[in-house]
Amino acid sequence: MLRRILLIDDDRLQFRLTHRMFDSFRGERFELEWSDNFEDGLARLLKGNYTACLLDYQLGPRDGLELISAAVAQGCHTPIVFLTAETSANVDTAAMNAGALDYLVKGEITPRSLERSLRYALKLGDTLGQLRQLATTDQLTGLLNRREFDRLLAEEVERALRFEHPFVLVLLDLDHFKDINDQHGHPAGDAVLRTVAARITGAVRTIDRVARIGGEEFAVLLMETSLEEAAAAAQRLVEVVRGEPISVGDGVRLPVTISVGGAVAPTHAKESAALIQAADNALYAAKRAGRNRVALAS
Ligand SMILES: [Mg+2]
């Protein structure tokens, strides 16, 4: 299947020129799609699943720098190559600072330079994607890591306040995890953490986010969820983890339980640290009440 490149340019001639250049590429063939204005271009870039984007500087009354900033702010990771009629070094630097991976001056583009630039942007885009993955993922479990969780939580608290969409923060802690490490060794502990991570992930919806935020501590963000719905969801997590003993190799199967605490934003807290505190207090209450259970903030 051909990989798709989006050209955002208000000049039909540029589209025809680019199309002709694509036809004479020597390596991989790409499908070229065209958008001739800012709004349509941005919308298609954000949901179009394009391999890369060629973006014009002058887009009617608006400009490509503004479009890159808007796209990046909305989480767009599509590699962007900036096209401009200007040879000004300022535009060059501004484009790269805004998030473009390369920069071409329209009058100087040849099929070879365009092909090379696209190939370079694709390769760099892949590398950046891998780095992003490493930077946001917990290596042992494949879940989001603490840093990414903190970032998402702040974003969700903001959203909950602005749009009055509640969400629930659930904190989970493995009961007596230290004993597993002490009695069966760290590889067994790691196997338990991986299995628990998989069970939690399997028990929540795809819109929810799951992170490992400490040694044996996990967090789940249940989106668009009320406290009542959260109680049921949290109880499901307790059950799915304790449902079956976990195999840790050598035929050893260990019964594992978790304690769970939950709090709702913005009902219980209007900022991240306070929300974590509220959920953590609930988790502590669940531990004190005998572990292997759910407690929610009140
Ligand atoms: Mg233009």
Residues whose N, C-alpha, C, O or C-beta is under 5 A from the ligand:
A	BS01	MG	D10 D11 D56 Q58 L59
